[in-house]
Amino acid sequence: MGKILKNLSILQKFLFINLVVFIFIIIITFFYLGAIQKNLINEKQKNHTNIINQTILNLEKSNIKLSEYGISEFLFSKRSRFPYFEKLDRVIFFDDSLNWIGDTRSIPSSTLLVEELTQQSGEDNFNNQENKNETIFDEDLNKYYLSRSEKSLTNLKKIQEQFFVFSIMNVNYLNNKGYILISENADNIIAQIEERENFIIRTAFVILLVILIFSYVLNRYFLKPIKNLVAYTKIIKDKSNEKTDIERVKTRNDELGILSRSLDEMTSELNKRIATAENYSTDLLHEIRNPLASLKSASEIISKTDDKKKSEKLINIVSHDVERIERLITDYSQMLKDEAVISKETMKKIDIKEIAGSVVDDFNNIYNSKRKIQIKLKSNGSENYFILGINNRIEQIIANLLENSISFS
């Protein structure tokens, strides 16, 4: 995944990570819904197990045999004692060989009919041929029968567009062996699961919509301006005349606007320094040409003259020109150094009147005794003059101006 993300843009990385998280949530949701269904079925299983255990206990107390007649008599005579049967869809009784022997669907709802049937004799009065036929649970019964399990088996089954939870459990009391199967409508379980599914789908749709909106905002208001800044730096690097939308970004009041303005100011400052360096180079070249021409002329004359005095004079000229070139190169080198130092120093609020007065005092102490030169500083009263600058650099500028003034006066 690291290699995949490495070559993607920020927006693509954002969408990719959200897609991975989204898929992970879907997988977790799938397992969550499965766990919910399992828990609901387990609750039904516990309830069915209790009903079967209570039924077995009543069968044992009433000494009922697991036969068609015995179960039918039990169901007719004990119906009022099993109100929990009313909540179930069906309770079916089987003997040890999985033969049908009774079913709650064979119980009439009329009390008078129950009394009439209980007064009649004969096992055939209670036989319901339809219920004797193979049931839709035969496959599950056979599996349970073959497994020889002592525990109940509970599962979910769809029957004619309806869902049912059924439980199967073996019966063993007073040498009576058989099986009881309970089925109960489970549409409420499906409804609960579908309700959760719909809620999750709606939530996922909202999350997806939020991700798309956030991606649009991220791309329009953050990533696109950053791309403009990157394009702007490339244009500066390549010295291209291509236009960008950086002016629009500079008008923003957030961090991107501050960054773009800072970048633009830095670029302008850099261009100024480049222009200054080019001017310095041009001025240096112009200043060096004169002493070089003089050197060339003097060296040609020296090689042709035999006059000692003239030679000495020419040598002095050559020496002076060499010193002049050396001074120009030194000054240029110092200028570049000062420029580099100034770029690293920070400007502060300083009083130019105080600095100028200090420089004037220093010059008066030096030149007043040597050359009888007196420098006066004029100002309007005691008012201070504050500027933003670097203290020692301002001193150096004033000192250079005074030095030049004295040298050429």
N, C-alpha and C positions, 0 to 999 in steps of 0.2 A: 504493500500500500504506500510505503514511503516513496518508492520510485515513481508511482503513479502521480502522487500529489506534487512531486518535485517539479514536474513539467507542466503543471496546470496554473492558470491565472488565479488570482484571489477569489474572483466570483465563481470560477469552476471548482476550486477547492471547497468553497462554502457550500455549493450545491451538492457536490459529491459527498461531503461529510454528512449533510442533512439527509441525503438519499440513503446512506448506509445506516444512519440512526433510525430513519423511517422504516426501513426493511427490518431492522432489529426489533423495533416496537411491534411490527406486524407479527413477527414470529413469536414474540413474548405474548401478544394478545391471543394468538392461536392456541398456545399452551394454556393460557389463562382460562379461555372459554372451555377447553377440554377439562380442565380441573374443576371448573364450576359445575359442568354437567356431571362429572364423576361424583362430586360431593352431594349433589342433589339426588343422584341415584343411590348413593350410600345411605342417605337419610331414609329414602323409601325402603331400602333393604332392611334397615333396622326396624322400621315400623312393620314390615311384612313378617320379619322373623318373630317379632313379639306376638303378632296375630296368629301365626302358625303354632307357636309354642302354647298359646292360650287354648287354641283349638284342640291340640293334642292332649292337653291337660284335661279338657272337658270330655273328650272322647274316652280317655282312660278312666275318669271318674264315673262316667255313665256306662262303662263296660261295653262300648259299641265296637262291633267287629267291622273291619275294613271290607265291606261287601256292598253291593248296590242297595240291597234292602236296608242294611244297617245304616249306611250313610244317608239314604233318603229319609228314613225315620228320624235320624239325628237332625237333619236339616229342617224338616217340617216341625219337629217338636221343640227344637232349640233356637229357632230363628229369632224369637223375641229376646233371647239371652245374648245375641251377638250383634249388637248395634253397629260394631265396627265393620261388619260385612256390607252395610249400607253404603259405605264410602268406597268400596271396591267395585271394580267392574265385574270380576268373576273369581270364584274359588272352585277349583276342580280337584277331585280326589281320584287317585289311581292306586291300584293294588301293587304288589311287589313285582308283578310282571308287566307293569305299565298299561294295564287294562283299565279303561274308564269305569268308575264305580259311582260317581256322584258329581253334581254341579249345582251351584247356587242359582243358575238360570232356570232350573227345573222347579224352583219354589214358587208357587202361586202367591200373588200379593194379597188375595182375599182371605180373610181369617175363616169365613164360613167354608170356603173351598178346602182350606187346610183341614178343618174338622171332618169334612166329608171324606177326604182322602185317607185320613188316619183311621177312620172307622172301617174302611175296606181292608180286606186281607189279600195277600198274594203279592209276590215280589214284582210281578209284571205291571202293576198299577203305577209304579214309580219309574219305570224304565222310559227313558227318552232316547229314541233311536237316533235322533239328530245329534245329541250330545255324545252318543257312543262312537260316532264316526271319528276319523282321525282329526285332531285339532291342528291349528296352525303352529302350535308349540311342540309338535312331535319331534322335530329335528333337535330342538334344545333339550327336550326330555331325554332323548336317546344319548346325547352327549353327556348329560348329567348322570344318567344311568350307567354309562360305561366308565365314567370317571370314579364311581364309587365314593364320591365325596360325602363327608359328614356335615359339611357346612352348606349354607344356602347359596344358590346361584341367582344373581339378579342382573337383568339386562334391559336394554331399551329396544322396542320393536315397533315398526310402522305397519298398521293394519288399516287398509282402506282409507288412506289419507288422514288417519289418526295415529297418534303415538301412545304406546302403552309401556309401562314398566311392569315386568313380570318377575316373580321370584319362585324358585323351585326348592323344596326341602324334603328330605326323607323322613318317614314316620316309623317309629319303632316303639311299641308299647304292648305289653301283655301278649307277646307272641304275634302281634299284628304288625305287619310291615307293609309299607306303601309309600306314596308320594303325594304331596299337596302342592298345587300350583296356584299362585295368586297373580291376577293381572289388575292393574289400576291405570286409569287414564292419566297420561303424562303430558297432555297438551300444555298444562301450566308450566312444566319444566321447559318445553320448547319455547313457550312464550317468553319466559324469563331470559333464556339464552338469546333469543332473537332481539329482545329489548336491549340487552347488553351489546349485541352485535351492532344494532342500529345506532346506539349511543357512541360506540367506538368508531363507526364509519363516519358519523357526523363530526366527531372530535378530530378524526384524521383529516377530513376535508377542511375543517377550520385551520388545523395546523399547516396543511399544505398551502392553503390560501395565504396564511400569515408568512410562510417561508417565501412564497412568490412575491408578495408585496415588499417584504424586507429585502429580498434580492434586488428588486427594481430600485428601491430607495438607495441601497448600498451601491449599486452600479451608477446610478444617475448623480447622486450627490457626494459620493466619496471616491469611487474607483475611476470614474471618468475624469474628474479634476486632477487626480494623481497621474493619469495617463497624459493629460495636457502638460503637467509639470515635467514629466519624463521626456515628452516630445520637445519641450522648450529647452531642456538641458542638451539634448542631442543637436538641436538647431544651433545652439551656441558653440558646441564642440565642433560641428562640421562647418561653421560659419555660413550657414544657409540663410536664404531670404524667405524661407517658408514661414507662413503665419500660423499662430496657435491661438487658442481661446484663453490664454493666461490672464488677459485683462479682465475677463469676466470672473475668473477665480479670485483676482486681487480685490474685487469689491466685496467679497464675503467677509463676515466679521468673526468667523470661527477659526480654528487652528490652521485649516488649509489656506484660508485667506492670509493669515499671518505668515505662514510658510512661503506662499507665493510672493508676497511683498518683500520678505526678507531675501528670497532668492533673486528677485529682480534687482533689489538694492545692491546685493553682493555682486551681481553681474555688472551693473553700472560702475561700481567701484573698481572692479577688476579691469573693465574697459578703460577707465580713467588712468589706472596705473600703467596699462599697456601703452596708452597714448603718451603718457609722461615719459616712459622709458624710451619710446620711439623718438620723442622730441629731444631727450637727453643725447641719444645716439647721433641724431642729426646735428645737434649743436656741437658735440664733441668732434664729429668728423669735419665740420666747418672750421672749428678752432684749430684743429691739428694741421689742416691743409696749409695755412700760412707759414708756420714754423718749418714744415716739411719742405715747402718751396724754397724757403730761405736756406735751409740746410743743403738742399740739392745744389742751389746756386753757389753757396759758399764752398762746398766740397769740390765743385768743378773748377772754381777760380783758384783754390789752393793748389790743386794739382798742376796748374799752368803757370803760376807766378813764382819768381825767385826772390821777391822782395820780402825781407824778414819782417819788417814792420807791418806790411800788408797781410802777411801770413798770420802774424800774431792777432791782428785785428779780426781776420776771418775766423781764426780759431775761437776767439772770444764770442763771436756771433754764433758759431756752431754750438759752443758750450751753453750759451744763453737759450738758444732754441731747444736744445736737448732738455734743459731744466724746465723750460716752458711746457714742452710736451709731457714731461714727467709729472709736472704739477697738474696739468689738465687731466691726465689719467688718474692721478691720486684723488683729485677733487671728484671726478666722476665715480670712482670706486667708493669714496666716502659717502657720496650722495645716495648711491644704491643701498649702502649699509644703513644709512639713516632712514631711508624709506622703509626698509625691512623692519628696523627697530620700532619706527613710529606705528607700523601696522599692528605690532604686538602690544603696544602701550595703549592705555585707556585715557581718554580726555576727562579733565576735571574742571570745575569752576574755579578760575584763578583771576587775580587782580592784575591787569596788565600795567597799571600805573606803578604798582609796587615793584614789579619785575623790572620795568624800564628804569625806575629810580636806582635800583640796586646795580644795574649794568652801568649806568651813567656815573655813579660814584666810583666804581672800579676803574673805569677809563680815566676819570679825572685824577685819581691817585697815581696812575701810570704816566699819562701824557702831560700833566700839568707841570711836573718837575723836569721832565725830559725835553719837551718841545713847547712848553708854555701854552698848551692848548687847554681851554676851559669849555666844557660842554654843559649847557643848561637845559633842564627839562621844564617845559611849560605845560601847565594844566589849569583847568578852570576850578580854582578853589580846592576844597578838600574832597571833592566828589570822586568816588571810586569807579573804575571801569572794569566790569567783570566780563570775561569771555570763557568759552569752553576750549580748552587746549591742554598742551603738555608743558609743564613749567620749564624744564631745562631746554626744550626745543625752542620755546619763545625767547628765552635768554640768548640762545645761540643765534637766532635770526637777528635780534637787535644788535648783538655784538658784531655780527658780520656787516650789518649796515654801517655801523659806526667805524669799523675797521676800514671798509672801503672808502667811506667819506674822508677819513684822515689820510689814507694812502693817496687819493687822487686830488687832494686840496693843496 
